[in-house]
C-alpha cells in the first residue's frame, strides 16, 4: 500500500539533523506553493528524507558539494543480476537522481525569483544511467 503524504510529512520529524529537517520543511512549503501534486510532493519528500537519513546527523545538505556524495547514495539502489534480472533498478536510480537534482536546484536557487534563471550546481552534473531493457515505443 502506498504511503500517504501525511505519513511522509510525519517522518520529517525523525530526520537526525535539525538543519536538514528545517530545509526539508521549507522544501515542502515550496512544493505546496508551486502547485505540485500531493503524489509528486510525497515522492520527492520520500527521496529526500531517505537521502537525509543516509548522510546522517553530522552532515547537512549545505555540506554536500561533490558528486561522489550523491553517487555513494544512489549506488545503494544498484541490484545485482540475480536480484533484478531485468535491470529495473536503473529506473529507480534515475528517479532518485532527478528528485535529488530538483531538491538541490531549489536549495541553491531558492532566493532567485525567476525559476528560468535557476542553475543546476556543478556537482549535480550527473548523467542518468541508460537502461538495457527493451523499449516498447512504436
N, C-alpha and C positions, 0 to 999 in steps of 0.2 A: 504494500500500500504506500503510495507517495506521501512524503512528509508535507504537512501543511505549513504555510508561511508563518503562522503564529508559533508553531513548534520551532521552526528555524530561528525566528527572532528571539525566542527564549534561550536558544543555545548561544547567542551572542554573549550573554552574561557569564558563560563558562570559559570565555577566552582568557588564557593565563596572563596576558599582557594588557594592562589597563589602557595604554596608549592605543594599541590595536583595537581594543574593544570600542573606544571612543571613535576611532576612524571608521570602523565598520558601521557604527550607528549613523555617522554623518553620510556615509555612502548609501545607506538605506534611505535616509531622508532625501538625498539627491535623486535616487531612482524613483521614489514616490513623486517628487515634484516634477520629474522629467516625463512622467506618464508611462513608466514601464509597467507591463502587466504583472500581476501577482506571481504568475508562473516564472517569468523572467527574473523578477526580484528574488524569488525563492531559490532558483538555480544559481544565480550569481552569489547570493549570500552563502549558500551551502559550499560553493567552491572556495570562497574567500575565508570562511570560517575554518574549513579544513586546512587551508594553507597557513592560517594564523596558528592553528594548533600544531602544525608541522614545525614551524620555525620556533615555537616555544615561548616561554616567558621572558627570555633575555634579549630577544631581537624584536625591534619594532619594524613596521613597514618602512619607516624612514631610513632604516639601516640596510635596506635591500638596494644594491647598486650594481650588481653584476649578474649576468645571465646564468652563471653556474648555480647561484642561489635558487633561481627559478627552475632550471633543468633538474637539479637534485630532487626537487619536489615532484616535478612532472614524471620523472623516471620511476617513481614509486607506482605509477599507473601501468607500467610495462608488465605484460604477462608472457610467459614462455609458450611455445607452440603446443605443449600438452594441455595447458590451462585454457588456451584460447586459439584453437587451430585456424579460425577464420580471421584472426588479427583485429577483432573488434576493439581491442584496447587502444588502437591508434585513434579511433573516433573519440574515445574518452580523453586521451592525451591532448588532442587538438581542442576539444571543448574546454578543458581546464585552462589551456594556454590562452584561448581567446577571452575567457572570463577574467583571467589574471591580467591580461593586457588592458582590458576595459577598465578594471579597477585601478591599475597604476596610471593609466592615461588620466582618469578622473583625479586621482590623488595628486599627480604632478601639475595638472592644469586647472584645478577647480576654481582658481581665482581669476582665470581668463574668461571673460564674459562671453565671447563668441566661440562656440564649440568648433566651428570650422577652423579656428586657429590653434586648436589643441594639437600637441605633438606627442608622438609615442616616444618614451625615453629610449635612449640608445641600447640600454641593457635588455630591452624587450624586443629587439630586432631578432626574433627567433622565428624560423620558418616552421610552418605546420609540417607534420610527417605525412608522407604520401601513403595511402592505403594500397595494399597489394590485392585487395578484394576486387572482384569483377564489378564493374559499373553496369547497371541495367538501364541506363538512359537511352532512349531511342532517338 
